[in-house]
Amino acid sequence: MGWQNNPWTACFLHGESIFELRFLLYSIGFVLLSFIGNSCHRNYHAAVKSNNNPPDSRSIKSLIASRPTVIAATVHSVATSIIAVGILVLYYTNQNENSYNDNSSSSSSPWMYQGINLLQIWQRVGLPISLSYFVTDSYFYCLPRKDVLIFVHHCIMCFCHYPVSHSAGAILAGAGDVEWVTWISIVGYTSEVSTAMMNYRWYLINTLEENWIGFGIVNLVVVASWGGRVIMFTYLLVVEIFPRMNEYVEQGQVFTYGMMVFGHAGIGLLSLHWCLVMCRGGLKSLFVFKKKAPKVLNPEQGFSFADEVGGKSDADDGDTASNGKKRRSSITPLKVIEEEAEAYKDGTIFSEGQALKRQSPSKKKQ
């Protein structure tokens, strides 16, 4: 595949810099949100060191201090899911109206809503917001914390969706069908609804004082949304992507097709795993909230919710130090992946303590 037939270079060279300008604009916004999170982090630890009356660990500032990237992550998931779902609602509404219109000459494209091009809304608003977040999150979270898995995820998302940001690249990425490949991109991003719900679940876990029926409802929605991701990506692969293989081969876009299959299959399998991890504790753990004892964030060691969310009681904390060496000696690569999957599911992978757990084995070797 030469550069003339490359959807990535075509998008960059013939995209009129529309995406790039909006990408820079939204990147500034996410950088500011990251600075706010880091400021909360520094101020909290400074307050802990300077006086004997530390801030309430359940306060908003304390929660942000434990996970400085949560603001940007939540803005991204909420914004992209609202835009994606909104575009699809308007698209199918227009499609249904056109199907009932007997006068075919007066019917318009379902991608046009009151003179607004819905495809361009996604290309010029939805994708720039998302890809700018992935880049800034890589800088503020993935690289400092050395989180390779999340970094690879961000790279794949940027690599796979960038060609859709302009018709010059989308026509190659879609094997001649701009509308279809943009639709695939939009539908895939509806999965961000589950990420937004996960962040809300994380907030409830760390702020509720007693069991609340809403906690069970939120958990049910979260599990259903992750199960929906599995069904959605399976549908996109089997019904939409696999049947178009010959079209990609004929147009010399085999690599593009392979990346599309790899991306959807990988995310679908990870979604299935996280859904199973979430349900592994049984129905009681999903629907009944167990209050955790509030703890002061340790400015030296950071703060991790992993043990608490995993079901350990406060009595178990005393055993943590004595069994620390034994636990580190029994860590295997598969165990690390399993723990990171569970931490991602609960939002704890973004906390300082979880990052230190990942780095401790490597430090020990050094």
N, C-alpha and C positions, 0 to 999 in steps of 0.2 A: 504494500500500500504506500504509494508515493505521497509527497506532501500535498500535491494538488488534490488528492482524493482523501485527505486526512480531515476528519470532522473537527479536530482540535485546532489545527492551524487555520482551517477555513473560517472557523468562528473568530479566531483572533485577528486574522488579516482582513476579513470582510465584515466584521461585526460593528464597524463604525464607532468603536470604543464606548458604546452605550452601556454595556455590562460593566466594563472596567471602571467607568466613572461612578456608577452606582455602588459598585463593589467597594471602592475607596470610601465613599460616603458612609455606608453602613458599617464598614470596618472601624471608622472613627467612633461610631456609636458604641460598638461592642468593646472597644478599647477603654472608653470612658466607664462602661459598666464594670469591666474587669478591675479598673483602678478603684472604683467604689468598693468592690468586694475585698480587694487587698487592703484598702484603708481600714475597713471594719476588722480585718484580721490583725493588723498591726495595733490598732487602738485597743482591741480586746486584750491582747497579750501584754501591752504596756500597762493597762489597768490592773491586770492580775499581778504583775511584778511590783507595782508601786504601792498597793494598799492591801489590807486584809479583808476588804469587803468587795470581792470580785463581782462583776455583772452577773445577772441571772442567766444561767446557761440555756434557759428556754426562751429568752427574748429573741426578737428578730435579728438584732445586731450580732448576738452570740451565735445564732445559727448560720448567718452569713459568714462570720469569722471562721466557723468550722469548715465551710465549703465556699470559698470566695467566688467560685465561678457559677454559683447557682443562679444568680440574677441573670447573667447573659444566657445561660442554658435555658432558663424558663422563658425568657423573652423570645428566644429563637424557636422553641417548640410550640409556644402559643401562637406566635405570629405566622409561622409557616403552615401550621395545621389549619388555622382560620382561613388563610388565603387559599390553600389547596381545597379544603372542603367547600368554601364559598364559591370558587370557580366551578367546581364540579356540580354544585347545586344549580347554578345559573345555566351551565351547559346543558344539563339534562332537562331543565325546565324549558329552555329554548327548543331542544330536540323534540320534546313532547308536544309543544305548541305547533311546531312545523309539521309533525306527523298528522295533526288534526286539521291542518290547513289544506283544503282541497285545491286551492289555486297555487300551483307549484311556482308560478312566476313571481309571486309575492313573498315566498318563503326565503329566509335569509340563513346565513351560516349559523349553526348553533354556538359557534365561538364568538359571535357578536351579540353584545347586550347593550341596548340603547346607545349604539354607536361606539361602545368600548370593546376593543379587541381583547378577549380573555386570554388568548395565547400570549400576547405581549405583556399583560399584567404579570403572568407567571415568569416570563423571560426577563422582564425589567424590574420586577419587585421581589417576587418570591425567591427566585434563585440567587440574586445578589445578596439578599438578606441571609440566606442559608449558607452559601459558600463563604461569605465574609466571616460568619460565626465560626465555621470549621477552621479557617485559617487562624483567626485570633485565639481560639480555644487551644489550638495546637501550640501556640507560642506561650500562652499564659498558664496552660495546664499540662498538656501532654509532654512537652520537652522538659520543663523543670521537674516534673514528677517521674520522667522516664517511663511513661505509660505507652508502651509500644502498641498494644492492641487497639486502644482508642485512637492513637495516631494513625495507624493503618486504616481504621474505619473512616477517619476524616479524609485521608488521602483518596481512598476509593470513591467516596461520595463526591469530592471535588472533581476527580478525574472522569467519573461516569456522567455527571450532570452538566458539566461546563459546556459541552457541545450543544446542548439544548437551549442555551441562553441566547442564541441567535439563529435565524432561519438558515443562514449560510452553513452553519455546522449541523443544524438539526436535520436538514434534508439528506445529509450523508449518514448521520447517526441513525436515522429512521429508514434507511434504504429507499429514499425517495418520498417518504410520507412524514412530513413535518408535524401534522396534526396528531398522528398516532403516537410518535415518540414523545411529544410534549405531553400527551395524555398519560402515557406510561409514567413519566416523571412526576406529574401532579398526583396521580393515584398512589404512587409509592410514598409520597410525602404525607399522605393522610395518616401514616403510621406514627407521625410525630404527636398525634393525640395521646397515644399511650405514654410517651415521654413526659408530656405535661402532667398527666394524671399521676405518674410515678413521683414527680417532684412534689405534688400536693400530698401524696401518701407519706413521703419523707417528712414533710412539714408536720403532718398530724402525728406521726410516730414520736416526734420530739417535742410536741407542745401539749398534747392531750393530757388531762389530769385523771380522767377516768374513762371507762368503756363508753362508747358512743355508737349508736346504730349507724350513724353516717360513716364511721370508720369501716364497718363491714360492707356498706354499699360501695364506698370508694374502692376497697380491695376487690370486690366483685367486678366493678367496671375495669379496673386495671388488668385483672386476669383475663376478662373477656376481650379487652383490647389487644393484649399480647397474643391470645389465641386467634383473634381476627387477623393479626399480622401474618401468622403462619398460613392461614387460609388464603389471604390476599396474595402473598408472594407465590404461593403454589399455583393459584389461578393465573397470575400474570405469566408465569413460566410455561405452564401446560397449554393454556388456551390462547395466549397472545404472542408469546415470544417464540416458542418452539416451531409453530407452523410457518414462521417467516424466515426460517433458516435459508431456504433456497434463494429468496430475494436478496439476502445479504451476500451469499456466495456469488450470485450473478453480478453484483455491483462491486465485488472485491472488498467487502467490508467484513471479512471473517474475524479480524481482530476486534473490531467494534462489537460484533455479535457475541464473541467470546466474553468480552468484558461485561456485556449486559447480562448474560447467563450467569457468570460468576458472581456478580454483584447481587442479583436477586436470590440466587440459591444460598449464598453465604448469609445474607441477612435473614432469610427465612429459617435456616437451620439454627442460627443464634437465637432467634425469637422463640423457636420451639423449645430450645434448651432452657432459656430464662423462664418461660411459662411453666415448664415442669419443675424447675427449682422453686418457683413461687408457690406451687401447689404441694410441694413435698411434705410440708409440715402438717398437712391435713386441714380440714375445714375450720377447726377451732382457731388455729393460728391466723386464719384469714379473716374471720368475722369477729373475734374477741380481742379487744385491745388489752395489753398488759402494760401497765405503767412502769416506766423505767425510772430509777432513782436519778435525780439531777446530779450532774457532775461538773466540776469546774474544768474548763479547758486547760490542759497542761501546756504552757508555752514552750517547754523543752521537748516534749514528746509528741505534741499535737493531740488531736482528738479523733477518735474512731468510734463509729456506731456499730461496727461489724459484729462485735461480740454481743452487744445488747440486742440487736435486731435478730441475731442468730438464735436467741432464746436463752442465753445464759442469764442466770440470776445474779444478784449482787454477791451472793455467797461464793459464786464461782470466781469472783475477782481475786480473792485471796490465793487461789490456786494458780492464777495466771503467772505470777512471778516464779514460783517454784517449778512450774512445768514449762517455763519458757524455753529453756535449753533443749528439753526433750522434744518439744513441739518443733523447734527449728531443725533439729536433727532428722525428723521424720518427714520433712517437707519434700514432696516430689513435684516435677513439672505439672503433672495432671492435677495434683492437689492445688497448686497455685492457680491454674486456670479455673478450677471449680470455685475457689474462694473469690477470685476476681469476678466471676459470673454472678455469684451471690451478692457481692458488694455492689456491683453495678445495678442489680435488681433492686436493691434497697437504697441506692443513692450514696452509699458509704464509700464507694471507690474514689470519690472526689475529695474525701477528707484527708487531713494530714496523717493521721494515724495509719490509715490503710496504705498510704504511700510509703511510710516508713517500714511497714511490714513487708512490702514488696522489695524494698531496697536492703533490708537487714541481711538476707542470705548472701547477697553479693558482697556486702561490706565484710561479712564474716570470712569470706574466702580471701579477701584482700589482706 
